[in-house]
Amino acid sequence: MTLRWTETNGLCTAFDEMTVTFYENPLQTDVDAGSDMELYHKFSEYLSAKEPAFGQGQWSVISGNGSVVNANDAQSLVENLTFGTTTLRWSITNGNCPTVSDDITIVVKGLKHPTGFSPNGDGKNDTFTIMGASSIQNNELIVFNQAGEVVYKTRDFDEWDGNDLNNKPVPDGYYYFIFQGD
């Protein structure tokens, strides 16, 4: 809003203008940094904060390791994460109003695999997956039976459905695996 003050003295007139800005006060309910995350052998991820209705949002690293590529982008990439916990803060400022913020944690863990699975088609534990495997380049999974024979082998592993090299179900039993990659 612009205000004008005018002085008139006979034929002489003078004025001055002043701009007044009213800022909307962001509320704590207006800020949402997104959900906490667990990553498995993955060291970068896109963030998912709520865009501010007004004002400016900004990411900052509170603890741990990581760097936000574009600190003012609610969906920025955070990279250079390391194993362990990183805490990020999404803060919203608007003029001279108080800053509001929300924190998220990102926990980077190593690879995780189940100790068993049951590929019986019931929709529960039907596949063997290694969480984080997709982040390992040139990966390979080799599965052995108790006699040490290779029953399954694949590169660029995603999941195993319990079928052998001939696409036939392996019998119930104990199996061992080697997972490797770059």
N, C-alpha and C positions, 0 to 999 in steps of 0.2 A: 504494500500500500504506500502511496506517495502522498505526503502532506505538504501543502503550500501555505506559507505565511506571506501575506501581502500587506505592505504599509503604503498608505496614500497620504500625501501632504500637498494639498493644492493640486498643481499640475504634475507633480513628481510622484512616481510610483516605483516601488522596489519590492522584490519578493525573494524568497528563499524556499528551497524545497528540501525535504528530508524523506528518505525511504525507510519504512518500518517493515521488518519481516517478522511474521508470526510463524514459529516452528511448531509442528505437531509433535507432541511428546510421545515417543515410542514406549509402549508398555511391555512388561516382562512377558505377557502372553503373546506379543507380536514376534518374538524371536524364537526360532527353532533351528538348531544346528543339524538336525537329522538324527539318525539312529547310530548307536555305538556299533562297531564292526569288529569281527574276528576274521583275519586273513591268514591263509595257510601258505607259507612260502611265497608270498606276494608282497612286493615292496612299494607299490603305488596303487592308488585307487581314486575314483572320482567322489567328491563330497556331494552332499545333497541337502544343503540348508534351504530354508524358506526365504525367498526373496523378500526384502522389506517393502512394505506398502509405501513408505516414505523414509527419507534419510538414506544413509549409506551403510552397507554391511562390510565387514572386514574380518578375515581369518587371521589368527595368530597361533603360534605354537606355544603352549603353556609348559609342557614337559615332554621329554622324550626326543626322538629324532624324526625329522621330516621337514620338507619344505613345500609350501603352498605355491603353486606356479603363478596363479593370479589371485592375490589376496582379497580383491574386491568382488570376485565372482563366486556366487553362492554354490555353484557346481564345479568349482575348480578341481584340478588334479592335484593331489598331494603325492609327492614322490620322495625318494631317498629315505623311506621308512626302514627301520631295522627291527630285528627280533625284540620283542618286548612291547611295552605300552607307550603310546604317544597320546597326549591330550591336546586337543585343538579347541579354540574358542572362536565362536561367531558372534561379533559385537555389532550392534546397530547404534549409530550416532545420527542425530539430526540437529544441526545448529548448536545452540547452547543448552539443549535439553540433556538430562542425564543419560548416560550410555546404558544400554541393556545388553545382556549377553547370555549365551547358552554354550555348554561344553559337550564335546563328544570324546570318546576314547576309541582308539584303534589299537587292537592287540594283534601283533604279527607273531604267529606260531610256526613251528616247523611242520613238516608233512604229518598227516594224521591218517591212519588206516584202521578199519575195523579188525577185531580179532576173530570174526566169523561172519558168515552170511548164509542165507538160505534161498537159493534160486528156485523156489517152488511155484512161482507165479501168483502168490497171494498179495502182491503189492507191498510187502514189507521186507526189507533187507534182501531184495531180489538181485542186487548187483553188488559187486565188490568195487569200491571206489577208494582212491587215495586223495584226500583233500590236499590241494596244492600241486597235484601232479601236472596239471596243465601249464603251470608256470615254469616247469623244468623243460628246457629245450632238448630235443633229440632223446626223449625218454624212452625207456624200454621196460616192459614187465615180462618176467619169465616165471611161470608157475610149474612146480614139481609135485609129483605124488610122493607117497612115503618111500617108494622104491627108488626115488631120485630121477625118475623119467620126466621129461618135459611134456606137460599136457596142454600148455597154452603159452603162446609167446606173441607179443605185439609191440610195435613202435608207436610213439605218440599216443600213449595210453590215456584213455578217458575212464572206461569202466569195463569190468569183466562180468559177463552174464552166467558164468559157470559152465560154459560149453568148451569142449576141447578143440584141438587143431582141426578136427573134422566136423566141427559144429554140432557135436553130440554132447548131451549132458554128462559131466563127469560123475562117477558114483559118490555117494556120501562118504566123507572121510576127512582126514587131515591133509592139508596141502601147504606147501611152503612157497615163498616167492622171493624173487630178487627184483628190486626196482632200482634203476640207475638212469643217469642222464648227465647232461653238461652242468 
